[in-house]
């Protein structure tokens, strides 16, 4: 999996450049919740972005 591919999809759909890896992760979480991707693909992307330093909003502790 290449980060370039994830960024390209984000830019094509959102018509904007992601500011952080978190933006990309949020986008793919939205796609999963909306039923636009299966759990295996989502897990692969989540794990890849998490290893690169992305954090999800549900990981924050307030």
Phi and psi restraints in degrees (range 20) as a CNS / XPLOR table:
assign (resid 1 and name C) (resid 2 and name N)
       (resid 2 and name CA) (resid 2 and name C) 1.0 -112.8 20.0 2
assign (resid 2 and name N) (resid 2 and name CA)
       (resid 2 and name C) (resid 3 and name N) 1.0 137.1 20.0 2
assign (resid 2 and name C) (resid 3 and name N)
       (resid 3 and name CA) (resid 3 and name C) 1.0 -60.5 20.0 2
assign (resid 3 and name N) (resid 3 and name CA)
       (resid 3 and name C) (resid 4 and name N) 1.0 -32.7 20.0 2
assign (resid 3 and name C) (resid 4 and name N)
       (resid 4 and name CA) (resid 4 and name C) 1.0 -58.1 20.0 2
assign (resid 4 and name N) (resid 4 and name CA)
       (resid 4 and name C) (resid 5 and name N) 1.0 -40.2 20.0 2
assign (resid 4 and name C) (resid 5 and name N)
       (resid 5 and name CA) (resid 5 and name C) 1.0 -65.3 20.0 2
assign (resid 5 and name N) (resid 5 and name CA)
       (resid 5 and name C) (resid 6 and name N) 1.0 -40.5 20.0 2
assign (resid 5 and name C) (resid 6 and name N)
       (resid 6 and name CA) (resid 6 and name C) 1.0 -66.8 20.0 2
assign (resid 6 and name N) (resid 6 and name CA)
       (resid 6 and name C) (resid 7 and name N) 1.0 -42.4 20.0 2
assign (resid 6 and name C) (resid 7 and name N)
       (resid 7 and name CA) (resid 7 and name C) 1.0 -64.9 20.0 2
assign (resid 7 and name N) (resid 7 and name CA)
       (resid 7 and name C) (resid 8 and name N) 1.0 -42.6 20.0 2
assign (resid 7 and name C) (resid 8 and name N)
       (resid 8 and name CA) (resid 8 and name C) 1.0 -60.7 20.0 2
assign (resid 8 and name N) (resid 8 and name CA)
       (resid 8 and name C) (resid 9 and name N) 1.0 -42.1 20.0 2
assign (resid 8 and name C) (resid 9 and name N)
       (resid 9 and name CA) (resid 9 and name C) 1.0 -65.9 20.0 2
assign (resid 9 and name N) (resid 9 and name CA)
       (resid 9 and name C) (resid 10 and name N) 1.0 -42.8 20.0 2
assign (resid 9 and name C) (resid 10 and name N)
       (resid 10 and name CA) (resid 10 and name C) 1.0 -57.1 20.0 2
assign (resid 10 and name N) (resid 10 and name CA)
       (resid 10 and name C) (resid 11 and name N) 1.0 -49.1 20.0 2
assign (resid 10 and name C) (resid 11 and name N)
       (resid 11 and name CA) (resid 11 and name C) 1.0 -64.9 20.0 2
assign (resid 11 and name N) (resid 11 and name CA)
       (resid 11 and name C) (resid 12 and name N) 1.0 -37.6 20.0 2
assign (resid 11 and name C) (resid 12 and name N)
       (resid 12 and name CA) (resid 12 and name C) 1.0 -65.2 20.0 2
assign (resid 12 and name N) (resid 12 and name CA)
       (resid 12 and name C) (resid 13 and name N) 1.0 -39.6 20.0 2
assign (resid 12 and name C) (resid 13 and name N)
       (resid 13 and name CA) (resid 13 and name C) 1.0 -84.3 20.0 2
assign (resid 13 and name N) (resid 13 and name CA)
       (resid 13 and name C) (resid 14 and name N) 1.0 -46.8 20.0 2
assign (resid 13 and name C) (resid 14 and name N)
       (resid 14 and name CA) (resid 14 and name C) 1.0 -84.8 20.0 2
assign (resid 14 and name N) (resid 14 and name CA)
       (resid 14 and name C) (resid 15 and name N) 1.0 -13.1 20.0 2
assign (resid 14 and name C) (resid 15 and name N)
       (resid 15 and name CA) (resid 15 and name C) 1.0 56.5 20.0 2
assign (resid 15 and name N) (resid 15 and name CA)
       (resid 15 and name C) (resid 16 and name N) 1.0 37.4 20.0 2
assign (resid 15 and name C) (resid 16 and name N)
       (resid 16 and name CA) (resid 16 and name C) 1.0 -155.4 20.0 2
assign (resid 16 and name N) (resid 16 and name CA)
       (resid 16 and name C) (resid 17 and name N) 1.0 160.9 20.0 2
assign (resid 16 and name C) (resid 17 and name N)
       (resid 17 and name CA) (resid 17 and name C) 1.0 -91.9 20.0 2
assign (resid 17 and name N) (resid 17 and name CA)
       (resid 17 and name C) (resid 18 and name N) 1.0 133.2 20.0 2
assign (resid 17 and name C) (resid 18 and name N)
       (resid 18 and name CA) (resid 18 and name C) 1.0 -66.4 20.0 2
assign (resid 18 and name N) (resid 18 and name CA)
       (resid 18 and name C) (resid 19 and name N) 1.0 138.8 20.0 2
assign (resid 18 and name C) (resid 19 and name N)
       (resid 19 and name CA) (resid 19 and name C) 1.0 -81.2 20.0 2
assign (resid 19 and name N) (resid 19 and name CA)
       (resid 19 and name C) (resid 20 and name N) 1.0 -31.1 20.0 2
assign (resid 19 and name C) (resid 20 and name N)
       (resid 20 and name CA) (resid 20 and name C) 1.0 -143.6 20.0 2
assign (resid 20 and name N) (resid 20 and name CA)
       (resid 20 and name C) (resid 21 and name N) 1.0 169.3 20.0 2
assign (resid 20 and name C) (resid 21 and name N)
       (resid 21 and name CA) (resid 21 and name C) 1.0 -62.8 20.0 2
assign (resid 21 and name N) (resid 21 and name CA)
       (resid 21 and name C) (resid 22 and name N) 1.0 -29.5 20.0 2
assign (resid 21 and name C) (resid 22 and name N)
       (resid 22 and name CA) (resid 22 and name C) 1.0 -62.0 20.0 2
assign (resid 22 and name N) (resid 22 and name CA)
       (resid 22 and name C) (resid 23 and name N) 1.0 -36.1 20.0 2
assign (resid 22 and name C) (resid 23 and name N)
       (resid 23 and name CA) (resid 23 and name C) 1.0 -61.6 20.0 2
assign (resid 23 and name N) (resid 23 and name CA)
       (resid 23 and name C) (resid 24 and name N) 1.0 -42.2 20.0 2
assign (resid 23 and name C) (resid 24 and name N)
       (resid 24 and name CA) (resid 24 and name C) 1.0 -65.5 20.0 2
assign (resid 24 and name N) (resid 24 and name CA)
       (resid 24 and name C) (resid 25 and name N) 1.0 -44.0 20.0 2
assign (resid 24 and name C) (resid 25 and name N)
       (resid 25 and name CA) (resid 25 and name C) 1.0 -61.3 20.0 2
assign (resid 25 and name N) (resid 25 and name CA)
       (resid 25 and name C) (resid 26 and name N) 1.0 -44.4 20.0 2
assign (resid 25 and name C) (resid 26 and name N)
       (resid 26 and name CA) (resid 26 and name C) 1.0 -59.1 20.0 2
assign (resid 26 and name N) (resid 26 and name CA)
       (resid 26 and name C) (resid 27 and name N) 1.0 -41.5 20.0 2
assign (resid 26 and name C) (resid 27 and name N)
       (resid 27 and name CA) (resid 27 and name C) 1.0 -61.4 20.0 2
assign (resid 27 and name N) (resid 27 and name CA)
       (resid 27 and name C) (resid 28 and name N) 1.0 -47.3 20.0 2
assign (resid 27 and name C) (resid 28 and name N)
       (resid 28 and name CA) (resid 28 and name C) 1.0 -72.2 20.0 2
assign (resid 28 and name N) (resid 28 and name CA)
       (resid 28 and name C) (resid 29 and name N) 1.0 -27.9 20.0 2
assign (resid 28 and name C) (resid 29 and name N)
       (resid 29 and name CA) (resid 29 and name C) 1.0 -65.6 20.0 2
assign (resid 29 and name N) (resid 29 and name CA)
       (resid 29 and name C) (resid 30 and name N) 1.0 -41.4 20.0 2
assign (resid 29 and name C) (resid 30 and name N)
       (resid 30 and name CA) (resid 30 and name C) 1.0 -60.8 20.0 2
assign (resid 30 and name N) (resid 30 and name CA)
       (resid 30 and name C) (resid 31 and name N) 1.0 -44.6 20.0 2
assign (resid 30 and name C) (resid 31 and name N)
       (resid 31 and name CA) (resid 31 and name C) 1.0 -59.9 20.0 2
assign (resid 31 and name N) (resid 31 and name CA)
       (resid 31 and name C) (resid 32 and name N) 1.0 -41.2 20.0 2
assign (resid 31 and name C) (resid 32 and name N)
       (resid 32 and name CA) (resid 32 and name C) 1.0 -65.5 20.0 2
assign (resid 32 and name N) (resid 32 and name CA)
       (resid 32 and name C) (resid 33 and name N) 1.0 -47.3 20.0 2
assign (resid 32 and name C) (resid 33 and name N)
       (resid 33 and name CA) (resid 33 and name C) 1.0 -62.6 20.0 2
assign (resid 33 and name N) (resid 33 and name CA)
       (resid 33 and name C) (resid 34 and name N) 1.0 -35.4 20.0 2
assign (resid 33 and name C) (resid 34 and name N)
       (resid 34 and name CA) (resid 34 and name C) 1.0 -76.3 20.0 2
assign (resid 34 and name N) (resid 34 and name CA)
       (resid 34 and name C) (resid 35 and name N) 1.0 -3.6 20.0 2
assign (resid 34 and name C) (resid 35 and name N)
       (resid 35 and name CA) (resid 35 and name C) 1.0 81.5 20.0 2
assign (resid 35 and name N) (resid 35 and name CA)
       (resid 35 and name C) (resid 36 and name N) 1.0 18.9 20.0 2
assign (resid 35 and name C) (resid 36 and name N)
       (resid 36 and name CA) (resid 36 and name C) 1.0 -93.0 20.0 2
assign (resid 36 and name N) (resid 36 and name CA)
       (resid 36 and name C) (resid 37 and name N) 1.0 -1.6 20.0 2
assign (resid 36 and name C) (resid 37 and name N)
       (resid 37 and name CA) (resid 37 and name C) 1.0 -150.4 20.0 2
assign (resid 37 and name N) (resid 37 and name CA)
       (resid 37 and name C) (resid 38 and name N) 1.0 153.9 20.0 2
assign (resid 37 and name C) (resid 38 and name N)
       (resid 38 and name CA) (resid 38 and name C) 1.0 -86.7 20.0 2
assign (resid 38 and name N) (resid 38 and name CA)
       (resid 38 and name C) (resid 39 and name N) 1.0 167.6 20.0 2
assign (resid 38 and name C) (resid 39 and name N)
       (resid 39 and name CA) (resid 39 and name C) 1.0 -63.1 20.0 2
assign (resid 39 and name N) (resid 39 and name CA)
       (resid 39 and name C) (resid 40 and name N) 1.0 -36.5 20.0 2
assign (resid 39 and name C) (resid 40 and name N)
       (resid 40 and name CA) (resid 40 and name C) 1.0 -64.4 20.0 2
assign (resid 40 and name N) (resid 40 and name CA)
       (resid 40 and name C) (resid 41 and name N) 1.0 -47.2 20.0 2
assign (resid 40 and name C) (resid 41 and name N)
       (resid 41 and name CA) (resid 41 and name C) 1.0 -63.1 20.0 2
assign (resid 41 and name N) (resid 41 and name CA)
       (resid 41 and name C) (resid 42 and name N) 1.0 -42.8 20.0 2
assign (resid 41 and name C) (resid 42 and name N)
       (resid 42 and name CA) (resid 42 and name C) 1.0 -61.0 20.0 2
assign (resid 42 and name N) (resid 42 and name CA)
       (resid 42 and name C) (resid 43 and name N) 1.0 -45.8 20.0 2
assign (resid 42 and name C) (resid 43 and name N)
       (resid 43 and name CA) (resid 43 and name C) 1.0 -61.4 20.0 2
assign (resid 43 and name N) (resid 43 and name CA)
       (resid 43 and name C) (resid 44 and name N) 1.0 -41.9 20.0 2
assign (resid 43 and name C) (resid 44 and name N)
       (resid 44 and name CA) (resid 44 and name C) 1.0 -60.8 20.0 2
assign (resid 44 and name N) (resid 44 and name CA)
       (resid 44 and name C) (resid 45 and name N) 1.0 -47.0 20.0 2
assign (resid 44 and name C) (resid 45 and name N)
       (resid 45 and name CA) (resid 45 and name C) 1.0 -66.4 20.0 2
assign (resid 45 and name N) (resid 45 and name CA)
       (resid 45 and name C) (resid 46 and name N) 1.0 -44.6 20.0 2
assign (resid 45 and name C) (resid 46 and name N)
       (resid 46 and name CA) (resid 46 and name C) 1.0 -58.0 20.0 2
assign (resid 46 and name N) (resid 46 and name CA)
       (resid 46 and name C) (resid 47 and name N) 1.0 -49.5 20.0 2
assign (resid 46 and name C) (resid 47 and name N)
       (resid 47 and name CA) (resid 47 and name C) 1.0 -63.1 20.0 2
assign (resid 47 and name N) (resid 47 and name CA)
       (resid 47 and name C) (resid 48 and name N) 1.0 -41.6 20.0 2
assign (resid 47 and name C) (resid 48 and name N)
       (resid 48 and name CA) (resid 48 and name C) 1.0 -61.7 20.0 2
assign (resid 48 and name N) (resid 48 and name CA)
       (resid 48 and name C) (resid 49 and name N) 1.0 -50.3 20.0 2
assign (resid 48 and name C) (resid 49 and name N)
       (resid 49 and name CA) (resid 49 and name C) 1.0 -66.8 20.0 2
assign (resid 49 and name N) (resid 49 and name CA)
       (resid 49 and name C) (resid 50 and name N) 1.0 -36.8 20.0 2
assign (resid 49 and name C) (resid 50 and name N)
       (resid 50 and name CA) (resid 50 and name C) 1.0 -62.5 20.0 2
assign (resid 50 and name N) (resid 50 and name CA)
       (resid 50 and name C) (resid 51 and name N) 1.0 -40.7 20.0 2
assign (resid 50 and name C) (resid 51 and name N)
       (resid 51 and name CA) (resid 51 and name C) 1.0 -64.8 20.0 2
assign (resid 51 and name N) (resid 51 and name CA)
       (resid 51 and name C) (resid 52 and name N) 1.0 -27.7 20.0 2
assign (resid 51 and name C) (resid 52 and name N)
       (resid 52 and name CA) (resid 52 and name C) 1.0 -82.9 20.0 2
assign (resid 52 and name N) (resid 52 and name CA)
       (resid 52 and name C) (resid 53 and name N) 1.0 -6.9 20.0 2
assign (resid 52 and name C) (resid 53 and name N)
       (resid 53 and name CA) (resid 53 and name C) 1.0 114.0 20.0 2
assign (resid 53 and name N) (resid 53 and name CA)
       (resid 53 and name C) (resid 54 and name N) 1.0 -0.5 20.0 2
assign (resid 53 and name C) (resid 54 and name N)
       (resid 54 and name CA) (resid 54 and name C) 1.0 -71.3 20.0 2
assign (resid 54 and name N) (resid 54 and name CA)
       (resid 54 and name C) (resid 55 and name N) 1.0 146.6 20.0 2
assign (resid 54 and name C) (resid 55 and name N)
       (resid 55 and name CA) (resid 55 and name C) 1.0 -128.9 20.0 2
assign (resid 55 and name N) (resid 55 and name CA)
       (resid 55 and name C) (resid 56 and name N) 1.0 145.0 20.0 2
assign (resid 55 and name C) (resid 56 and name N)
       (resid 56 and name CA) (resid 56 and name C) 1.0 -92.5 20.0 2
assign (resid 56 and name N) (resid 56 and name CA)
       (resid 56 and name C) (resid 57 and name N) 1.0 151.0 20.0 2
assign (resid 56 and name C) (resid 57 and name N)
       (resid 57 and name CA) (resid 57 and name C) 1.0 -58.8 20.0 2
assign (resid 57 and name N) (resid 57 and name CA)
       (resid 57 and name C) (resid 58 and name N) 1.0 -31.0 20.0 2
assign (resid 57 and name C) (resid 58 and name N)
       (resid 58 and name CA) (resid 58 and name C) 1.0 -75.1 20.0 2
assign (resid 58 and name N) (resid 58 and name CA)
       (resid 58 and name C) (resid 59 and name N) 1.0 -5.7 20.0 2
assign (resid 58 and name C) (resid 59 and name N)
       (resid 59 and name CA) (resid 59 and name C) 1.0 -88.9 20.0 2
assign (resid 59 and name N) (resid 59 and name CA)
       (resid 59 and name C) (resid 60 and name N) 1.0 -14.2 20.0 2
assign (resid 59 and name C) (resid 60 and name N)
       (resid 60 and name CA) (resid 60 and name C) 1.0 -73.5 20.0 2
assign (resid 60 and name N) (resid 60 and name CA)
       (resid 60 and name C) (resid 61 and name N) 1.0 142.2 20.0 2
assign (resid 60 and name C) (resid 61 and name N)
       (resid 61 and name CA) (resid 61 and name C) 1.0 -113.3 20.0 2
assign (resid 61 and name N) (resid 61 and name CA)
       (resid 61 and name C) (resid 62 and name N) 1.0 124.3 20.0 2
